């Protein structure tokens, strides 16, 4: 019996050796690839968390500068933030905050530069769209309506349709393109829920252009 078991074990061992000679390298490389991918994924998760924590600390510093009305300091922190952590949400939020401080301090060109970066490099489409909406306002103030419309054409994050239409109406009205402005404002008014207070302002713009909407019409009617 012992001899029989020894023979079976030897046969299994020979099969295992043959298998390993044929497939050993393949199995080894597969294991290396799997373990390497897991290590890379784990490392990336740690790296992202570490980046977010550091970027968040810098954003807090930037926000304090904005609250203090220190546009120069806000700009310096934002420049550092976008250089070190450009792919984080904090970098895009920092750009929006810095631009606000710069605009409040009468630095429209600096504000535009900050918003340009967010519009092109922002990590999320919503933040890029907010930047383009604000850029359109700056460009309209600078009497550059065509450039403002170009920014609005690229402000396409879902959920911002009404605000984009409203800002487009502002630009078109400033150009004297009244019929187009009315159409844009009407689109904004139709899209906004009646509970949104800003809808009253859009209604006032329509009224000023002689196109007051029916007071009882609910948002979305006729679409």
CORFEN-V833505 format. One record per backbone hydrogen bond with DSSP energy under -1.0 kcal/mol. CO is the residue of the C=O (numbers start at 1). NH is the residue of the N-H. If there is no record, write none. Layout:
# CORFEN-V833505
CO_NH ; CO_NH
This chain:
# CORFEN-V833505
1_5 ; 2_6 ; 3_7 ; 4_8 ; 5_9 ; 6_10 ; 7_11 ; 8_12 ; 9_13 ; 10_14 ; 11_15 ; 12_16 ; 13_17 ; 14_18 ; 15_19 ; 16_20 ; 17_21 ; 18_22 ; 19_23 ; 20_24 ; 23_27 ; 24_28 ; 25_29 ; 26_30 ; 27_31 ; 28_32 ; 29_33 ; 30_34 ; 31_35 ; 32_36 ; 33_37 ; 34_38 ; 35_39 ; 36_40 ; 37_41 ; 38_42 ; 39_43 ; 40_44 ; 41_45 ; 42_46 ; 43_47 ; 44_48 ; 45_49 ; 46_50 ; 47_51 ; 48_52 ; 49_53 ; 50_54 ; 51_55 ; 52_56 ; 53_57 ; 54_58 ; 55_59 ; 56_60 ; 57_61 ; 58_62 ; 59_63 ; 60_64 ; 61_65 ; 62_66 ; 63_67 ; 64_68 ; 65_70 ; 66_69 ; 69_71 ; 70_74 ; 71_75 ; 72_76 ; 73_77 ; 74_78 ; 75_79 ; 76_80 ; 77_81 ; 78_82 ; 79_83 ; 80_84 ; 81_85 ; 85_88 ; 88_92 ; 89_93 ; 90_94 ; 91_95 ; 92_96 ; 93_97 ; 94_98 ; 95_99 ; 96_100 ; 97_101 ; 98_102 ; 99_103 ; 100_104 ; 101_105 ; 102_107 ; 103_106 ; 107_111 ; 108_112 ; 109_113 ; 110_114 ; 111_115 ; 112_116 ; 113_117 ; 114_118 ; 115_119 ; 116_120 ; 117_121 ; 118_122 ; 124_128 ; 125_129 ; 126_130 ; 127_131 ; 128_132 ; 129_133 ; 130_134 ; 131_135 ; 132_136 ; 133_137 ; 134_138 ; 135_139 ; 136_140 ; 137_141 ; 138_142 ; 139_144 ; 140_143 ; 144_148 ; 145_149 ; 146_150 ; 147_151 ; 148_152 ; 149_153 ; 151_154 ; 152_155 ; 154_156 ; 157_160 ; 160_164 ; 161_165 ; 162_166 ; 163_167 ; 164_168 ; 165_169 ; 166_170 ; 167_171 ; 168_172 ; 169_173 ; 170_174 ; 171_175 ; 172_177 ; 173_176 ; 176_178 ; 177_181 ; 178_182 ; 179_183 ; 180_184 ; 181_185 ; 182_186 ; 183_187 ; 184_188 ; 185_189 ; 186_190 ; 187_191 ; 188_192 ; 190_220 ; 193_196 ; 196_199 ; 197_200 ; 198_202 ; 199_203 ; 200_204 ; 201_205 ; 202_206 ; 203_207 ; 204_208 ; 205_209 ; 206_211 ; 207_210 ; 214_217 ; 218_221 ; 220_223
